[in-house]
C-alpha cells in the first residue's frame, strides 16, 4: 500500500528512484482513489484511459536512468489547458466536443519530464467564477465538507489534490482562481508573476491577468513545478526570462513582512478568518520575522477595477466563440440569428453577463468613464505596490474573506460571489506573484474547514514566497 496521504512530489520521486514502488503502482493507487471519490466530489470531468500507458512509459524512463523530478508524478489538469488530441471544454457546453490540436506550453513541459496526466479537472465555465457552480457539468464538492463548494475557478484541480486524486495539479488564475480554491481545500497554490509562465494553450479569459500555476500539498512541491513550467516561450510574447528582475539575496536576513492593516479592518471578513490571520502573524513574529504595518492607498478600489477590466478583456476573448469557426453550432432563422442561438445555448449565464458588462464598459461614451478610468487606477495600484516593496519584502493578507461556503448560498447574488475575490484580484492587476498557504482550520457544523493566508512578493520574487511559505509551514 502506498501512503498517498503523506506523499509529496519529493518523496514520490525518491521512492520511484529507489524502487519502493513503480509509476504504474502509484498511478493505479490514484486511479482507485478517483474511482472511489470522484462520483460524489466531481473533481474530474474525465479520467484519461491511457493513464497506465503513460505510467509505463515513465517507468521505462526511470529504469533507463533518465528520470527527471516530475517523471511519473500524477497530475490533474484544469479543463482550460489544451492537450493535443484531448478534449478541452473549459467546462462549457460551447466546447463540449472541442478536441485540442496542440498542447499548452506549461503542460508540454510536464509531459517532457514524463509526468502522468490523470485527467481534466472541473472549473467554472471559462474560468469565470469562484465556486465551480458555473460549470456546465455540475459543481465540485469540497472534500472537507460535501455540502460546501471547493472554490473556483480551479475548484476541480484543488479538490483533486485535496481528495488524494492527484499528487499535484495545474490551474489558472485571473483574479484568484488558483489561490481561493487552495484556501478552501487546504492546498498550496501559486499565481506566478505575470509573464513567468507561458499562457500559450490556455483558453484565455483576461489576457493581461491570466497566469497558469501549480496546486500542491506543500510549498516545496509548488516550487518544483514552477521551476519546470516557467520561462520564456516563443509562443507567448509576454513571457519573460528568469533574469528579467534583479534578485538581491537575503544573506541570512529574513524577508520583512508588511500588513495592510487599514484594508483588513474595513469589515466584511469572517471572524474566524481574521482570528486565524492574526495567529499567523504571531507565528511569523515568533519565527523571528519583522512585521510592519504598510499602507496601500488605492487597494480599496481593486475589486471595482478588476470587475471593469476583466469583463472588458473577457468580452474581447469570447468573441471567437461565434458558432462558426469551432465549438457548438446551432441553426437560427438566418445567419445573424445563428450567432445569437449558438452563443445563447453554448454559454452559461455568468459568461453571458460578463460579455455584456465588458461590451458595455468598452462602448463609445462609456469607455472613458469606465475602462479608461479603471486602467488609470490599475497604474496607481502598481505604484502602491512598488512603494510598499521599498520597505517590505512580502505582503500578508488572508487568501479569502471566508472559509468554503455552502453550495447554492451565493449563486443568486453575483456581487456576494465577486466579494470573495477581495484579496486575490490585486496580484493579477499588478502582475506580482502570490502564494496561498494553508494556515489552519475552523470548525463549522462539526466539519473542519481549511483556512489560508496569502503571501505576495514583488515581480519575479517567487523565491521569497517559497522561502517564507516553507518557514511558515515548517517544511
Ligand atoms: N473569481 C474570480 C472571477 O470570478 C477569479 C476567476 C479566475 O481567476 N479565473 O473572476
Boltz pocket constraint, residues with backbone or C-beta under 6 A from the ligand:
constraints:
  - pocket:
      binder: B
      contacts: [[A, 126], [A, 127], [A, 128], [A, 129], [A, 130], [A, 152], [A, 153], [A, 172], [A, 173], [A, 174], [A, 175], [A, 176], [A, 177], [A, 178], [A, 205], [A, 310], [A, 417], [A, 421]]
      max_distance: 6.0
